[in-house]
Amino acid sequence: MASVRTYRWALRGLSLLLCLGLWQLLAQQHADLGLVTFRNVPPPGEVLQALLALFGSGAWARHLVASLERVAAGYLLAALVGITLGVAIGRSRWAADTLLPPLEVLRPIPAVAWIPLAILMFPSSELSMVFITFTGALFPILLNTVHGVEAVDPRLVASAKGLGAGRWALLREVVVPGAMPSVVTGLAIGMGTSWFCLVTAEMISGQWGIGYFTWEAYTLQNYPDIIVGMLLIGVLGLASSWLVKRLGAWAMPWYRPGGRP
């Protein structure tokens, strides 16, 4: 088992190294592939220097804290609302008929389209950015929760009712545990979309944050800092989604996806 895990981690590390090597080669040669050109793309060494300069300046902490606070506020609110509405819609036809249609109309609207309205609705840019993050995370969490609740085996529900379980006991002991794998999947997806939406909002309305840092680097034509901002967003999104999955695995010790150990 240990050898299999070591092999998998080595394979993942090798794939990252190959991507870095390809990036270095294309940027160093200023490759022009027709539709895509690398003439102005900085190589990994310049990006590393820009990253070290950012960490040395001390401004990175303020950018990082600003983005983390906005994501945490919007995401936690989206998780609370999305799971609550998802359970209600999945268990109640009345809730599905009254709540799902307007939510389905709002779901395809991209985060960028919400920004002007959010600026008009909320008295501060901070609240508007939290709202954008909330909308981005809400719908993946909501729809996965609905799917998980609807997919609970009706025989389990019937058995619990036959044993005398009431409405709240049924939700607590059968419905919520049965829907948890889908809920955790929605939470992980919602975390990624919340970062995407936050960065979009920060590019327009922010003064601090990773998205604002990336957009400012673009306006100043500081190309290495653009990639630094992109990589920071990717690492933060990856780490936060991993944390959500680990917390989900801790909350579901009985569940092993695909039979994996």
Buried (B, 14 or more C-beta within 10 A) or exposed (E): EEEEEEEEEEEEEEEEEEEEEEBEEBBEEEBEEEEEEBEEBBBBEBBEEBBEEBEEEEEBEEBBEBBBBBBBBBBEBBBEBBBEBBBBBBBEEEBBEEBBEEBEEEBEEEBEEBBEEBBEEBEEBBBBBBBBBBBBBBBBBBBBBBBBBBEBEEEBBEEBBEEEBEEEEBBEBBBBBBBBBBBBBBBBBBBBBBBBBBBBBBBBBBEBBBBBBBBBBBEEEBBBBBBBBBBBBEEBBEEBBEEBBEEBEEEBEEEEEEEEE
